[in-house]
Amino acid sequence: MKLNFQEGEFIYINKPYGMSSFGALAHIRYVVSKRLGVKRVKIGHAGTLDPLATGVLVLCTGKKTKLIETLQAHTKEYIAKLQFGATTVSYDREHTVNYTYPKNHITRDSLLAILPDFTGDIMQVPPLFSACNINGKRAYEIGRKGGEAELAAKQIRIDEIELLEFDDKKKTAVIRVVCGKGTYIRSLVRDIGQALGSGAFLTDLCRTKSGNVSIDDCMSFDEFREWFAKQDVEPYGTESAESSKRKKPRHRHA
């Protein structure tokens, strides 16, 4: 079956560490556009991942870009690693530690005791280093210039939090989070640290599910070019034969 990027295709990529979601999208668009001989194939993604995060990135092309808003609303699953006893301005390891806190009192049991407080519909303050809009500017633009701003708390939904690992010596933990749209795992980590009378920041993050798409359904970023070279594709700007059959024939009037 030929791929038809005009009618629309879904492409599932495991976004690599250190690359923005837009950077991954731009590369895929370049590869596809070059082969199809067009300047710019229509393509978008259904949910941003931070550059330091990896995992499921759903790309939509052609007419399927109309589904992006619906796909963004789907439940997501993440595996996150956090370090207790310190914070950073971005709530992750993109920036160096700005404050340190006591952490020896944190135990596996104390962490398990507070995790249920973060499930359900809760209020969360987004990070300054985020794409939130503040008076017409992206919050991260203010943060990168050394500025400060207060972001309003927003209601989010967290369906599940599961503790997967706890290292008592290093005071690190790995959690699995199932959540709704608009959840910032970095903010969740910050709030967990505060609830334990300490600080915490995110050290690793992987999106393992987006709706029904699992990380096992994704190809690596580096695999895409080779995979795509082996696929049959419809010329861009044409419709598949199957799509054409569905259209009613036009009748000329005498």
N, C-alpha and C positions, 0 to 999 in steps of 0.2 A: 504494500500500500504506500502510495506516494505521500510525502509530507506537503501540506499546503499552508504556507505561512500567511497567505492572504485570508483564507477562511479562518485560520487560527490554529496554533499548536501550543501545547503545554510543554515546557522544558524544565526538568527538575535537576538542579545543580547543588552539589555540596560545596557551598562557598568556602574558599580557603581563608586561613588566618591572615590578617593584615591587609585584606582587600575590602574596599567598600562594596556595598550591594550594587551601586551604580557602576562601579568599575567592572564588576563581573558582568553586568548586563551589557555594558558598552562593548566588551570584548566579544560576547556572543553575537551581538547585533552586527559587529564588524565582519565576523566570520560568515554569518548567514548572508548579509547584504552583498559581500564580495562574490560569493558563489552564485547568487541569484542575479548579479549584474545590475543591482539597483543602488541608489545612493543611500537609502535609509529604510530598512524594514521596520514597521511599527512593532514595538515591543515594550513591555513594562513588567514590573515585578510586584508580587502580592505580599509585601511585608518586608521592611528594611531590617537588615542585620548590621550591628556595629562592625567596624573593621576588625576588632579583636575577637569577634565571634565567628564560629564556623557553623555549617549545617545547612538545613533545607532552605533553598531559595527557589521559589516557584516563579518561573518566567512565563508570560503569556504573549502571544503574537497575534497580529491581525485582528479579526473580529472578536477573538477571545479576550482582548484587553478590556472589553466591556464587563467582564466578570471579575475584574481586579477588586473592586470594592466589596463584593460578596466574599471572595476568597480571603481578603484581609480580616474579615469578621470571624473566620473559623478559629477554633481552639488551637492553641500551640502547645508543644511540649518542649521543655529545655532540660539539659543537664548542666548544672552550674557548680563551680568550685569556688569556695570563699575562704579568705584568710581573716582570722580574728585578730584583734589587738591593734588595728591601725585603720586609717582612712586615707582616701585621696580625693582631690576635688572633683574628679570624674566618676568616683565610686568604683573604678576598676584600675587595672595596672597600666592604663595609658599614661597616667601621670604618677609622679613619685609621691611617697607618703608625706602627708602634711601634718598629721597628728598620730600619736601612739596612745594606747589605752591599756589598762590592766586586762589580762586575758587568762591568767592561771586558774581563775575561779570557774571558767567555762568547762563544762563536761558534756559528754554525750547525753546524759539524762536531762541536764538543764536545757540543752538545745531541743531535745524531743518534747519537753514540756511546753515550750513557747511556740513551736511551729503551728499547732492548730489555730492559734490566734490570727494567723495570716491567711486562713482559708475563708472562702465565701466572698461576699461583696464588701470590699474594704476601700478606704481612702488612701491614696498614695501621691506623694509629691514627686514629680518627674525630676531627673537630674538636670543641672544647668547645662551640662554637655549633652544636649539632646536637640532634636529638630523641632521642639515646641516653639510656637510663635509668641514673641513678646513685643508688642507694639510694632508689628511689621517686620521684626528681625528674628532670625533663628536664634534660639537660646545659646547654641554652641558658638555662634559668632561673637556674642558678648563674653562668654567664658574664655575664649581663646585670646581675647584682647585684654584679659585680666580683670574684666568687669564682674559685677555681682548683680543678681536680680532674684526676686522672690517669685517662684512659680506656684500657682494655685494647686491645691490638692485635687485630684480627680478620682472618681469612683472607678475601680477596676474589679475584675472577678478572678479569683484563684480557686480552681476546683480541687487541686491536689498538691500537697507538698510531701515528699518522701525523703527521708534521710538515707542515703546510700552508703556513705562512708564518713567516719570521724577519726581524725588523727589527734590523739590527746597530747602527743609530744609537740607536734608542730602547730596545734590549734587550728587545723583546717577541717573543712567539711565539704562533702559533695552531696548536692540535693537534686531531686527531680521535681520539676514544677510543671503543672498543667494549668494553663491560664487563658484568659480571654484577651481580646484586642486592647492595645494601649498599655499593657503591663510592661514596666521596666524592671528587668531582673536585677539590674544594678541598684535600683532604689530598694527593692525587696531585700537585698543583701545588706544594704546600709541599715534598714529598719530592724532586721534580725539582730545585727550587732548592737544597736541601741537597746533593744529589748533585753539583751543579756548584760547590760551595763558595761558595754565595751564599744569597740568600733569594728567594722568589717568592710572588706572590699572584694570585688569580684576578680578572680584570677584567670578563670577559663569559663567559656560558655559555648554550648553547642545546641542548636535547635534540632531536635530529633524528630519532630513531627509538625506538620502544618496541615490542619484538617485531616484528610485521609492519606496525605502524602508522607511517607516515612523516609528517614535518611537512607534506608536500604533501597528505596526507589530512585535515588539520585545518582548521577554520574559525577565523577570528580571534574573540577574545572579543567584540568589538563587533558582529560579524556575526550572532551566535547569535540574538538576539531577532527580527531581521527574518526570518532563515531559518525559525525555529520558527513564526512567525506564518503561514507559507505551507503548513505541513504539516497533513495530516489525522491526527487522533489518536483513539484509542479512549478512552472515558470511563475514568477511573482506578477500579480495583476490578473491572473486567470483563475477560473473556478474549476473545482474538480468535476469530473463527469457526473458523480453521484449528486453533487450539489445542483448541477444544471438540470438534472432530471426532475428535481423537486420543484423547480420553477414552472409556473404555468406558461404555455406558449402564448406569444402575442398574436392577436388577430388583426389583420389589416382590414380597414373599412373600404369598401368600393367607392 
